[in-house]
Amino acid sequence: MLTGEVEYWWKGTSQMLIDRGMVVDWVCFKRAFLEKYFPESVRHAREAEFMRLQ
């Protein structure tokens, strides 16, 4: 269950997606969530950091 800021973000985002005729399912949620809260640039940086661990 989402609470706080994320809850409000998802309510707005899901409504926008529905208004655009998109199917809102788990895959859609996961994609939107990662783009918002864990962008690709951060994921790449974390991956590079992990690869440098010894």
N, C-alpha and C positions, 0 to 999 in steps of 0.2 A: 504494500500500500504506500502510495506517495504522500508526503506531507510537506507543508511549508512551501518554499519557493518552487520546488520541483512540481508539486501538485498544481500550482497556478500556471506554471510554464506548460505542463502537459495538457491541461484543460484548454488553453488557448491554441497550442500547437495542434492538438488532435482535431479541434473544431475547424481550424484552417485547412487541414488536410481533407477532412470530410467535405467541406465546402468546395474543394477542388476536385471532388469525385474520387479521391484515393481510398483504397481499402486500408483501414487502420487495424493492424494486427501486431503480433509480437515483433516480427521482423521490422516493420515500420517504426515501432516504438524504439527498438534497439538502435536502429540507424540514426534516428533523430536525437536520441539521448547521447549517443557517443559523439555525434557532431557538435552538440551543444556543450557537453561537460567533459569530454576527453577527445579533443580534436586530433586529427591525423598527425599534425606536426608534433604534438606532445607524445603521441604513441610512438612515433619514429625516434624521438629523443630518448624515451624510456627504453626502447629496444636497443639503441646504440649503447646506452649506459649499461644495460644488462650484459651485453656482449663484451664489454670492457672489464667486467668483474673477474677477479682471479681467485 
